[in-house]
Amino acid sequence: MKFEYKPRPHSDKELLAKGATLMFGSMPFIFSGPVLFYYIGFPLLDEGKVWGIVLSAAFSITAIVLFVLGLRKVLKGFFSAK
């Protein structure tokens, strides 16, 4: 049995960089969503106002969307068929 060398495909470094940028760009939203929920959302909810909860939920959803888009780009950069 003879071993035959097959070169591995290279990853797309541009897609990896864009995906990592999106993932790191979601970090402020990841941390500020729960902080806003705790420090603004709860006190305003006691007064009957819900805009603090909506604001913190928007930050959290933005963080999730940015992170997933970045992760998709990173995975596409690793596993793209070129």
Rosetta constraint file for C-alpha pairs under 8 A:
AtomPair CA 9 CA 82 HARMONIC 7.37 0.50
AtomPair CA 10 CA 78 HARMONIC 7.95 0.50
AtomPair CA 11 CA 77 HARMONIC 5.65 0.50
AtomPair CA 11 CA 78 HARMONIC 4.96 0.50
AtomPair CA 11 CA 79 HARMONIC 7.22 0.50
AtomPair CA 11 CA 80 HARMONIC 7.49 0.50
AtomPair CA 12 CA 16 HARMONIC 6.39 0.50
AtomPair CA 12 CA 77 HARMONIC 4.76 0.50
AtomPair CA 12 CA 78 HARMONIC 6.64 0.50
AtomPair CA 12 CA 80 HARMONIC 7.66 0.50
AtomPair CA 13 CA 17 HARMONIC 6.11 0.50
AtomPair CA 13 CA 77 HARMONIC 6.77 0.50
AtomPair CA 14 CA 18 HARMONIC 6.25 0.50
AtomPair CA 14 CA 77 HARMONIC 7.72 0.50
AtomPair CA 15 CA 19 HARMONIC 6.03 0.50
AtomPair CA 15 CA 73 HARMONIC 5.86 0.50
AtomPair CA 15 CA 74 HARMONIC 6.29 0.50
AtomPair CA 15 CA 76 HARMONIC 7.30 0.50
AtomPair CA 15 CA 77 HARMONIC 5.04 0.50
AtomPair CA 16 CA 20 HARMONIC 6.07 0.50
AtomPair CA 16 CA 73 HARMONIC 6.54 0.50
AtomPair CA 16 CA 74 HARMONIC 4.73 0.50
AtomPair CA 16 CA 75 HARMONIC 7.91 0.50
AtomPair CA 16 CA 77 HARMONIC 5.30 0.50
AtomPair CA 16 CA 78 HARMONIC 7.51 0.50
AtomPair CA 17 CA 21 HARMONIC 6.08 0.50
AtomPair CA 17 CA 74 HARMONIC 7.77 0.50
AtomPair CA 18 CA 22 HARMONIC 6.31 0.50
AtomPair CA 18 CA 70 HARMONIC 7.22 0.50
AtomPair CA 18 CA 73 HARMONIC 7.09 0.50
AtomPair CA 18 CA 74 HARMONIC 7.76 0.50
AtomPair CA 19 CA 23 HARMONIC 6.19 0.50
AtomPair CA 19 CA 69 HARMONIC 7.28 0.50
AtomPair CA 19 CA 70 HARMONIC 3.95 0.50
AtomPair CA 19 CA 71 HARMONIC 6.10 0.50
AtomPair CA 19 CA 72 HARMONIC 7.28 0.50
AtomPair CA 19 CA 73 HARMONIC 4.77 0.50
AtomPair CA 19 CA 74 HARMONIC 4.92 0.50
AtomPair CA 20 CA 24 HARMONIC 6.06 0.50
AtomPair CA 20 CA 70 HARMONIC 6.13 0.50
AtomPair CA 20 CA 71 HARMONIC 7.64 0.50
AtomPair CA 20 CA 74 HARMONIC 6.80 0.50
AtomPair CA 21 CA 25 HARMONIC 5.85 0.50
AtomPair CA 21 CA 70 HARMONIC 7.29 0.50
AtomPair CA 22 CA 26 HARMONIC 6.31 0.50
AtomPair CA 22 CA 66 HARMONIC 5.99 0.50
AtomPair CA 22 CA 67 HARMONIC 6.49 0.50
AtomPair CA 22 CA 69 HARMONIC 7.20 0.50
AtomPair CA 22 CA 70 HARMONIC 4.80 0.50
AtomPair CA 23 CA 27 HARMONIC 7.08 0.50
AtomPair CA 23 CA 66 HARMONIC 6.43 0.50
AtomPair CA 23 CA 67 HARMONIC 4.74 0.50
AtomPair CA 23 CA 68 HARMONIC 7.77 0.50
AtomPair CA 23 CA 69 HARMONIC 7.86 0.50
AtomPair CA 23 CA 70 HARMONIC 4.99 0.50
AtomPair CA 23 CA 71 HARMONIC 6.87 0.50
AtomPair CA 24 CA 67 HARMONIC 7.95 0.50
AtomPair CA 25 CA 66 HARMONIC 7.51 0.50
AtomPair CA 26 CA 30 HARMONIC 6.18 0.50
AtomPair CA 26 CA 62 HARMONIC 7.63 0.50
AtomPair CA 26 CA 63 HARMONIC 4.95 0.50
AtomPair CA 26 CA 64 HARMONIC 7.64 0.50
AtomPair CA 26 CA 66 HARMONIC 5.59 0.50
AtomPair CA 26 CA 67 HARMONIC 5.85 0.50
AtomPair CA 27 CA 31 HARMONIC 6.44 0.50
AtomPair CA 27 CA 63 HARMONIC 7.13 0.50
AtomPair CA 28 CA 32 HARMONIC 5.95 0.50
AtomPair CA 28 CA 63 HARMONIC 7.97 0.50
AtomPair CA 29 CA 33 HARMONIC 5.83 0.50
AtomPair CA 29 CA 59 HARMONIC 5.50 0.50
AtomPair CA 29 CA 60 HARMONIC 6.29 0.50
AtomPair CA 29 CA 62 HARMONIC 6.85 0.50
AtomPair CA 29 CA 63 HARMONIC 4.98 0.50
AtomPair CA 30 CA 34 HARMONIC 7.60 0.50
AtomPair CA 30 CA 59 HARMONIC 7.49 0.50
AtomPair CA 30 CA 60 HARMONIC 6.15 0.50
AtomPair CA 30 CA 63 HARMONIC 5.25 0.50
AtomPair CA 30 CA 64 HARMONIC 7.68 0.50
AtomPair CA 31 CA 35 HARMONIC 6.59 0.50
AtomPair CA 32 CA 36 HARMONIC 5.91 0.50
AtomPair CA 32 CA 56 HARMONIC 7.68 0.50
AtomPair CA 32 CA 59 HARMONIC 7.08 0.50
AtomPair CA 32 CA 60 HARMONIC 7.92 0.50
AtomPair CA 33 CA 37 HARMONIC 6.22 0.50
AtomPair CA 33 CA 56 HARMONIC 4.69 0.50
AtomPair CA 33 CA 57 HARMONIC 6.65 0.50
AtomPair CA 33 CA 58 HARMONIC 7.74 0.50
AtomPair CA 33 CA 59 HARMONIC 4.96 0.50
AtomPair CA 33 CA 60 HARMONIC 4.90 0.50
AtomPair CA 34 CA 38 HARMONIC 6.13 0.50
AtomPair CA 34 CA 56 HARMONIC 6.69 0.50
AtomPair CA 34 CA 60 HARMONIC 7.47 0.50
AtomPair CA 35 CA 39 HARMONIC 6.03 0.50
AtomPair CA 35 CA 40 HARMONIC 7.96 0.50
AtomPair CA 35 CA 56 HARMONIC 7.98 0.50
AtomPair CA 36 CA 40 HARMONIC 5.21 0.50
AtomPair CA 36 CA 41 HARMONIC 6.32 0.50
AtomPair CA 36 CA 52 HARMONIC 7.28 0.50
AtomPair CA 36 CA 55 HARMONIC 7.72 0.50
AtomPair CA 36 CA 56 HARMONIC 5.41 0.50
AtomPair CA 37 CA 41 HARMONIC 4.43 0.50
AtomPair CA 37 CA 42 HARMONIC 6.49 0.50
AtomPair CA 37 CA 52 HARMONIC 6.80 0.50
AtomPair CA 37 CA 53 HARMONIC 5.97 0.50
AtomPair CA 37 CA 56 HARMONIC 5.23 0.50
AtomPair CA 37 CA 57 HARMONIC 7.79 0.50
AtomPair CA 38 CA 42 HARMONIC 5.72 0.50
AtomPair CA 39 CA 43 HARMONIC 6.95 0.50
AtomPair CA 40 CA 44 HARMONIC 6.20 0.50
AtomPair CA 40 CA 52 HARMONIC 5.58 0.50
AtomPair CA 40 CA 53 HARMONIC 7.75 0.50
AtomPair CA 41 CA 45 HARMONIC 5.96 0.50
AtomPair CA 41 CA 50 HARMONIC 7.21 0.50
AtomPair CA 41 CA 51 HARMONIC 7.55 0.50
AtomPair CA 41 CA 52 HARMONIC 4.24 0.50
AtomPair CA 41 CA 53 HARMONIC 4.71 0.50
AtomPair CA 41 CA 56 HARMONIC 7.26 0.50
AtomPair CA 42 CA 46 HARMONIC 6.47 0.50
AtomPair CA 42 CA 52 HARMONIC 7.81 0.50
AtomPair CA 42 CA 53 HARMONIC 7.69 0.50
AtomPair CA 43 CA 47 HARMONIC 6.86 0.50
AtomPair CA 44 CA 48 HARMONIC 6.41 0.50
AtomPair CA 44 CA 49 HARMONIC 5.23 0.50
AtomPair CA 44 CA 50 HARMONIC 6.68 0.50
AtomPair CA 44 CA 51 HARMONIC 7.85 0.50
AtomPair CA 44 CA 52 HARMONIC 6.46 0.50
AtomPair CA 45 CA 49 HARMONIC 5.19 0.50
AtomPair CA 45 CA 50 HARMONIC 5.76 0.50
AtomPair CA 45 CA 52 HARMONIC 7.66 0.50
AtomPair CA 45 CA 53 HARMONIC 7.69 0.50
AtomPair CA 50 CA 54 HARMONIC 6.41 0.50
AtomPair CA 51 CA 55 HARMONIC 6.02 0.50
AtomPair CA 52 CA 56 HARMONIC 6.21 0.50
AtomPair CA 53 CA 57 HARMONIC 6.04 0.50
AtomPair CA 54 CA 58 HARMONIC 6.09 0.50
AtomPair CA 55 CA 59 HARMONIC 6.37 0.50
AtomPair CA 56 CA 60 HARMONIC 6.21 0.50
AtomPair CA 57 CA 61 HARMONIC 6.05 0.50
AtomPair CA 58 CA 62 HARMONIC 6.04 0.50
AtomPair CA 59 CA 63 HARMONIC 6.20 0.50
AtomPair CA 60 CA 64 HARMONIC 6.32 0.50
AtomPair CA 61 CA 65 HARMONIC 6.14 0.50
AtomPair CA 62 CA 66 HARMONIC 6.10 0.50
AtomPair CA 63 CA 67 HARMONIC 6.06 0.50
AtomPair CA 64 CA 68 HARMONIC 6.10 0.50
AtomPair CA 65 CA 69 HARMONIC 6.11 0.50
AtomPair CA 66 CA 70 HARMONIC 6.12 0.50
AtomPair CA 67 CA 71 HARMONIC 6.07 0.50
AtomPair CA 68 CA 72 HARMONIC 6.09 0.50
AtomPair CA 69 CA 73 HARMONIC 6.37 0.50
AtomPair CA 70 CA 74 HARMONIC 6.22 0.50
AtomPair CA 71 CA 75 HARMONIC 6.13 0.50
AtomPair CA 72 CA 76 HARMONIC 6.02 0.50
AtomPair CA 73 CA 77 HARMONIC 6.03 0.50
AtomPair CA 74 CA 78 HARMONIC 6.38 0.50
AtomPair CA 75 CA 79 HARMONIC 5.99 0.50
AtomPair CA 75 CA 80 HARMONIC 7.94 0.50
AtomPair CA 76 CA 80 HARMONIC 5.16 0.50
